[in-house]
């Protein structure tokens, strides 16, 4: 009888312990365990982060970090951390949080506009994904990659089309560059390639001219007409005489570093550079900036006209006056130069 009571007591204690353990496990898995006020928050896990690094991010967000630790260990997350951007919603339990940060890598919207150089592009992209600007620039300038993409250091910027893209935050520099090559090839579909061929232009030449068109005019409605002027000049062997190429050439020189040229002068036109389209006929050897998609299509769909000249319109900022004759152009240019003088813009 006495032994029976002992056995019952042991069984009862066992049930209590089991119930407590079950309650603890249930709580660790299924009870809400967030303490932030927002509807959702995000954590960013780098490729080299350990569970300790993840825990450090989570601790301020969770009511009970120890309960999370226990379940993370049981589910083997502590030894299987995944890099990426992850969402944690208010009211999530530990089980949901672990599932989210293990398999819920969220794409980010990566965007860049018309960057002036690969260095500027690398800096802009590095603000949005894990890869740093140095690793991005190294991947962008990698000679083996450029050779495989039929590009070089002067034309490499043309591969990056200003737009928005869905990528994972932990995308590597090399993966980013390869993704941009895929987007570039997709953009250059058979229709655009045929139009480039009709112009007797390579893709790089289209991009080089588009970069000039974009620097001349940001007005999409006007870009095809600007492109038509330059194509007319090329057809008759006339130098492009594009002021933006002069500025680009000047900015490569120490004398003009950290300066802004607002007015192209004769002294600038004497700069000896393959980008000086006053000195050297034909297209420059590469891009002077990253052109907008509209400028690229403006070259491929240029306006067919007889204009050979254009000058900024002082009465309509951002637009230009077009001319078929040099005398007409000189009158237009004189009006604009007078406007600059009135504004006190001398250089």
C-alpha positions, 0 to 999 in steps of 0.5 A: 500500500505504501509503495503504491502511494509512492508510485502514485506520487511519483506519477503525479509529480511526473505529470506536473513536470510534463505539464510544466514542460509542455506549457513552457514549450508551448509558450516558447513556440506559440506565445507572442514574443514581440515588444515593438510598437510598429506593425513590422520591423526588418533585420538584416543578416550579413553573409558572415553573421553568426547566431550571436549577431542575429541575437543581438539584433533580435534582443531589443525586439523580443519580450523573451530572448531566452525562450527564443534561444531555446527554440532556436537551438532546438530547431537548429537555427543557431548553426544554420543562419541565413543571410538576407533581409527579413520581416518580423511582424508584431505579435509573431511567436518564436516559431514564426520568427524562426521560420521567417528569418530562416526562409523568408528572405525579402527582395529589396527595390534597388534603384539608381539614376544617371550616375556619372561614373562607375565610382558614383554607381558603386557608391549608390548601389552600396547604399542599398545592398550588403556589398560595399562600394569597393567590392562593387567597383572591383567587380564592375571593372574586372577585365575578365568580365568586361572581355566576356561582355564585349566591353572595356573600361571606357564603355563599361558604364553603358551596361548599367541602365538606370531603373529599379530592380528587385534583388536580394539585400545580400546579393554579392558584387559579382552577382549584381554585375551579372544581373545588370548584364542580363538586364542589359542584354534583355533591353537590347532586344532584336528590334533595338539591335536592328535599329542600331544596325540601320544606323551603322552603330554598335551598341556602345556607339549608341550608348556613347551618343545617348550619353551626349543627348542626355547631357544636352537635354533632359526633355524626353520630347526634345531628345529625338530632335537633338539626336537627329542633329548629331546624326546629321553631323555624323553623316556629313563628317562634321564634328559633333562639337558637343559642349558636354564632351568638352566638360567631361574632358575638362573634369578629367584634368586636375585643374578642373577637379571639384569645379563646375563649368557652367559656360564652355569657353574657347580655352576649354575647346583647346583641351587635347582629349579624345572626348573633345568633339570640337577637336576630333571628329566622330563619336568619343571612345566611351560614355560621358555619363549614364544616359536615361533610357529615353535618350537611348531610344531617342538615338535609335528613333531619332527625328529625321530633319535638316537641322545641324545646330541648336542652342539653349533657349533663354526664354524656355529653360531646359529647351533649345532652338534649332537651326538649319544654317550657321547664321541662324544658329549664331543668332540663337547662340548670341541670344543665349550668350547675352542671357548668360552675361545678364545672369553674371555667368562668365565661366 
